[in-house]
Each structure stands twice: as C-alpha cells, then as structure tokens.
Amino acid sequence: MTYAPIASTIVKVPSGVTVTIANNKVTVKGPMGSLERDFSSLPIIIEKENNDISIYTFFADRKTKALVGTVAGHINNMILGVTRGWRYKLKVVFSHFPMNIKVQGKQLVIENFLGRKSKIIIPIPDGVKVQATKDDIIVEGIDKETVSHFAANVEMATTLRGKDRISPHGREGTPGVLDGIYVYATEFTK
C-alpha cells in the first residue's frame, strides 16, 4: 500500500473576515462576531497565505486525509457563521395535550409534554439566541456546532423511548405517537 506524500486543501477567506492562526489555533473574526477553535491536537498543519488558508499533512493515511477535509469544513463553517450566522427552525407538534414552550433566562422550558406534570428544562448555551412561539422554536447563533447541538438536544428531549413513532413510509400498524419537537429547517440568518 502506498501513501500519498501530501494531502491538502485550501479554504478561501472572503473580504471583511480576519483569520488569525497561531499553533494550529484558528480565530475567525467577522461582522457578526468572533469564533476560536483549537486544532493543535491533530496531526495537520494550518497556514495562512494571503486570503487563503492551507490545510495539509505529509505521508497521510486514509484517516489523516479525512481529517484535512474535516478541519477545512470546520473552518468554512466558522467563516460562514461570522459572516451570515446560523438559524435552526423547530416545529412543535402535538395532537391532544398542547405543549407550552417558554424561554426563562438561560433555559428553555417545555411544559405539558404528553400531559406530564414535570417540566423539561434545557439549558441554553452562551452565544445562542432562542425565540419560542406556540408552534415554532427558532435557534440562532454564529457557532454552527453550538446551535445545531442545542437544536438536537431539544429534539431529543421530546423523543419517546419504547413507544411507537408514526411510520414515515405510511405502512400499516399501530398509529404511534406524533407529539414532539422536530428540526425542519436550517438556514443562514443573513
């Protein structure tokens, strides 16, 4: 088996965005804010040349080549976050017991899920803005990982374990339970 001598990729930096790289720690500053990420534990080299970021490694096996593309994707998402921002939309679905969704301080509170008396409380991380209405929850921020992780936590908090879900294929069987909160759209804020 032969190894390629180098695996590399280039990420373009748009105007209005400042990228600083020191010891594989990448800081991206743009009109919407600043993000920082540490890639120093990975066996790759990150360098800035003019308005391009070069990510490469030498004598890479398959996993290290994949790391080059993964890091490029993370840096690209950081650039998109500080220029355009991220928005996840979640739909509140219920059939019999209406859910009450509230933002209280740094927590999202879900009440009356399937008629429960207990509340589901999900902490809102720093840098994430949440707007809750009767049927929708909108999650916004500049860090894609934080925003998507919070949206997934909200969806998982209303996932029933051991209960039948309605089949997405329309097959026959038990009707199942539809109630929950589901991510239905991902978009940029600008």
ABEGO torsion letter per residue (X at the ends): XBBBABBBBBBBBBBGBBBBBBGGBBBBBBAAEBBBBBAAABBBBBBBBEABBBBBBBGBBAAAAAAAAAAAAAAAAAAAAAAAEBBBBBBBBBAABBBBBBBBEABBBBBGBGGBABBBBBBBBBGBBBBBBAABBBBBEABAAAAAAAAAAAAAAABBBGBBBBBAAGBBEBAEBABEBBBABBBBAX
